[in-house]
């Protein structure tokens, strides 16, 4: 019997949402972190869930220990699987265990694993369904789980490293990925970037006070030098909270700069963005810790650039990709308070330099908007199922 118009339409619709040849192939996105929690992985997961518009996307992520929750992120379906918040090992085990049944029910055309800990599930999905895998690597997770990192890189059909530094960490595991793509994280374009008034020359840092490698201690030692060398009324505004706050406040008193430091703690995005508009300089001289990997990239450097702010960063790790030395900011030895102080003084006093670096940072932030980064990732995903 000839097909009716209705049956042809239903067939076309099914093909379009299938794992095969249609216009919207099915994507399984696996992530251990997703909003409303805050963090870089959470932000990336949300932007891809909403931004990979050429796919019919299902996100699998941990949720409450009891019950299942299904939500929406743009056009994507977000399935929160039951998992304990702690310990992390049990949480990740529950996530991986839930991913395969979801894949067997959904039959994805391709899997995007946004973190090392979801690579076992991605490999199992590939073995059972044939769906190729795109595996993300950031940096910090690789040093903590080198064997799992090698497994993930070897089993994936393609690997994304967020920086050249991260690609080097993957290579150091001994793994030889079939295909390696360097794709940086993206940045949201601010709604308003015009400067806000501030009474004192202001340096801003946005980072949780939980990782000593972020350079807050070096900033405090540098601040006294900046005050003595020509910017006596400088203030340093610190957005973020964490277990290191008490230690840093004590160091500020010991260095004699407590009156020049404002620890704002955790604030909402609106307050944080206002300080991006007030500050003259953004500084986060991250270093590579002895037992860790430091910044995989540093999205916050792009965020500062999106507000037209010159950036000071350490000349190591992912900052080498995030900040272009002499073009969007200054890269210095992050362990040297004198070098950090000299760069801060230069950016605060040389207004022409600060303006030039900030303008270039704004242009680069536009080039690396989440919309453009999602398009690059979508192109890789499509190539895997072509």
N, C-alpha and C positions, 0 to 999 in steps of 0.2 A: 504494500500500500504506500502511496506517496506520502511523504511527511507533510504535516500541516504546518502553517506559519508558526503556530504556537509551539509545536514540538521542535521546530528548527531553532526558535528563540531559546527554548529551555536547553537544548543541546549546546548552543553557542555559549550560553551563560555558564553551563557546567564546565565547558572547556576553558573558559576564561578564568575560572577559579580553581582549576586543577593544578596538579603538580607538573603538567607537561607543557603543551605548546601554546597555551592561551596567553592573553595579554597580561593577566594577573596571576602568575604562578604563586604557589603557596610557600611562604617563608616561615620557618620555625626559628624564633629568636630566643636563645637561652642566656639568662643573666642571673647572677646571684644577688644583684642589687637593682632596685627600681624605685622611683618616687612612690610615696612621699618622702622616703629617706633622702638625705642630701649626700652629695659626693660626685666625683667625676664619672664613675661608672654609671651611676644612676642617671646623671644628665645625658650621657651618651646613649644609654638604653632608651630613654624617653624620646630623644631626638630622632633616633632611628625608627622606633615604633611608629612615630607620626610622619617621619620624613621619607621613608622608603615607599613612596606612593605607587610604584609600579608593582607592588606585591600585595597579596592578601596575607597579612602578618598575624601570627599568633605568638605571644610572648609567654614564656614559662619562667616564673620567678617565685622565690619563697614568699609565703605569707604567714598568716597566723598558724599557730601549732594545731589549733582545732578548726575544722571546717575548711571549705574551699571558697574562694571568691573569684568572680569573673567581673572584669571591669573593661572599660574602653580607654584607649589612648589614641585620639584621632580616629582613624578607621581600623586600627589594630585591636585585636582581642587580647586582653591581659589575663592570664590564668595564674592566680596566686595559689600555689600548692602548699599543703600543710607542712610546716617545718619548724623546729625549735629555733629560737633566736640564737641560742648558745648551747653547746659549743659549736664553733663554725664547722667542724668536721661532720657533725650529725646533720647540720643544716644543709651542707653541700651534698651529703649522701641522699637526703630526702629529695633534693632538687633533681639529682641525676636519676634517681629511681622513678620519679614522676615523668621525666621527659620522654622516655621510650614509649610508654602507653599512649601518651599524647600524640607522639609522632605516628604510631601505628593507626590511631584513629583519624589523624589529619592527613597523613601521607604527603609530607612537604616535598617540594621540588628541590629545596636547598636549606641548609641549616647555618645560622650565624651564631657562633659561640663567642660571647663577648668577654669571657674571662677564662683563664686557665682551668678553674675548678669545674667548668661545665664541659671540658673536653672529653671525659669518659662517656658522657651521654651522647655527645655529638658523634663519637666514633661508633657507639652502639646503634644510633639511628642510621648512620651510613651503612653499617653491616646488614641491618634488617630491611632497609627500604631503598638503599642505593642513592639516597640524597647526598650530594656532595656537601662538604663543610668548609666554611670560611672561619678561621680561628683568629681571634684578636689577642695581641700581646701588648702590655702596657709598660712594665719594667719591674716594679717592686715584687710582683708575685713570682717572677722567674727565679730569683736568687733563693727564695724560700722553698721552692719546689722544683729543683732543676730536673729531676727524673720525669716528673709529670710534664714539665715544659717540653722536654725532648720528645716524649710520647705524643703530646698535642701537635707539635710542629711536624712530626713525621707522618701522623695519621691524617692531617687536614689536607684538602685539595689545594687550598691557598691560605696564606698567612698574612695578616696585616700587622705591621709594627708601627707604633705611633711616632717613632723617631728613629734616626740612624743609630742612636745609642741603644735603643731597645732591640733593634735588629742585631746589633753586636752581642747583646746578652743572649738572644736566641741562638746565635751561632756558637757561643761559648758552651752551650749544652752539648754540642756535638751533633745536633740535629741538622739535617739538610732538607729544608722545606722544598716541596715540588715547585712552589711559586711563592714569591715574597713581594708584597706591596708595601710601600711606605706611604701611609696616609695619616696625616696629623689629626688630632681632635679639632672640632670646630668651635665657633664662638657665636653667641647670640648678638645680634645688632641692637644696641641700646635705642630706646625710644627717644631719649633726650641726652645730649652730650655737652650742652653749653656749660661752661664753668660756673660754679657757685662761689660766692665770696667766702673768704676765710681770713682770719686776722693774723695768722702766723705762717711762715713758710712751712709747708706740710709734706711729709713723706708718709706714704701709706703702705701697709702690708696686710694682705688678706690670706690667712692660713690658719688652720687649727693648731692650737698649742699642744700638740701631741707628738710631734716628730722633731727631734732636736736638729736634724739635718736641714730644716727650713731656714736656719740662719738667724733666728731672733737674738741669740746670744751675741753673735758678731755685730749685729745691728746696734745693740746697746753699747758695746765697746766703741763702735765707730761714731756713735752719736756725740759722745763727749769730745771727740776730735773735731767734728764738724762745728760744734759750738765754739770751740777755741780758735778755729781757723777761719772764721769770717761769717758764720751764720748763727749768731748767739741766740736768736729767738726761734730757732727751728723746733718743730714738734714732730713726733713720730706717732702716728695713729695706727693701732693694731686691732684689726677685726678678726675675731676668732677666739675660741676658748678651748680649754683642755687641761690635762693634768700638769703641764709645765708652767702654768700661769704663776703660781706662787713662787717658784724658783726664779722666773724671769723678773717678777716684781722685786724680789730681793736683790737680784743683780742690778736692776735699775737704780736702787738706792745705793748699792755699793759703788757704782760708777758715778754717782752724783748727778744722774739725769732723770730722776723720778719725776721732777716737775716738767719735763719735756716729753713725757710719754703718756699716752692715753690708751689704756687697755679697755676696749669697748665690749669685749666678750662676744658671744654669739648674737648677731643682729639679723633682722629680716633683710630680704634682698633690696627693699626700697632704701633703707638706711645705708646699706653697703654701697649702693649705686650713688647715693648723694656724696659719700666720701670719695668715690672715684672722681666725681666732678669737682670736689673741693681741692684735692691734692695736686701738688705740682709734680711729684715724682712717685712712681711705684717702685718699691724695692723688696726683693726677696732673694737674698744671696744663698740659695740652696747649695749644699755640698754633697759629696758622696760619702755616706757613713761607712765606717770600717766593716760593718756586718750587713750592709744593705746596698741598695742600688740608687737611691736618690730619686730625682724627678725623671719620670718617663718622658714627659713633655713639659707640662706646666700650662694648663689652660688659662690660669689666672694672668699670665703674661699677655696673652691675646686679649683677655678682657680689659686689662689696663690700656692696651693699645687701642681698643675700640672706643675708649673715651679720650683718645688723643694724648695719652700720658707717656712720657719717656720712661723706660724700664731699666732698672739695675738688676742684674742676675749674676749667678756664678758661672764661670767659664767651664762648666763640666756638665755631663749627663744630658738629659733631654733639653735643657735650656739652650744648648748649642743649636738646636733646630727651632726652638720657639722664639728666640731673640736673635736678631741679626746685628752683630756687634758694629757699632758706629752708624747703623742705619735706622733701627727701631729702638735701640737702647745701648747700654754699655755692659760688657761682660768682664768680670774681674775675678781675682782669686777669692773665693768665698770664705777662705779660712784666715784672711788677712784683714784685720780691722782698719789698718792704714789705707789699703787699697780701696776698701768699701767707702771709707770716709772721703777719700780724694774724689771718687766718682760721684758721691752724693753732693759734695761741695760744688763740683763742676756743673752738675745738672741743675742745682738750685740757683747758681749765680750766673751761668751762661744761658740767658733766656732764649737767644737765637738757636743755640744748640738744642735746648729742650723742645722748642717749637718744631724744629726740623725732625727730630727723632719721633716726637709725638704724632706729627702728621703722617710720617711714613708708617708708624704703627697702626694708625687708623686705616690706612689704605690696605695694609696687610690683613688686618682683621676682616675687612670686607671680602678679601680674596678667600679667606678661610671661614666664611660663614657656614653655619650648620647646613644650610640648604645646599651649598656647593659640595661640602664634604659628604653629605648623604647621597648626592648624585654620583660621586666617585665610587662610593661603596656599592651603590646599586649597580653600577656598570660592572664591577667585579663579580657580584652575585649572578648577574645575568650571563656573564661569560662562562661561569661554571656550569650552567644548565643549558647553554646553547647547543 
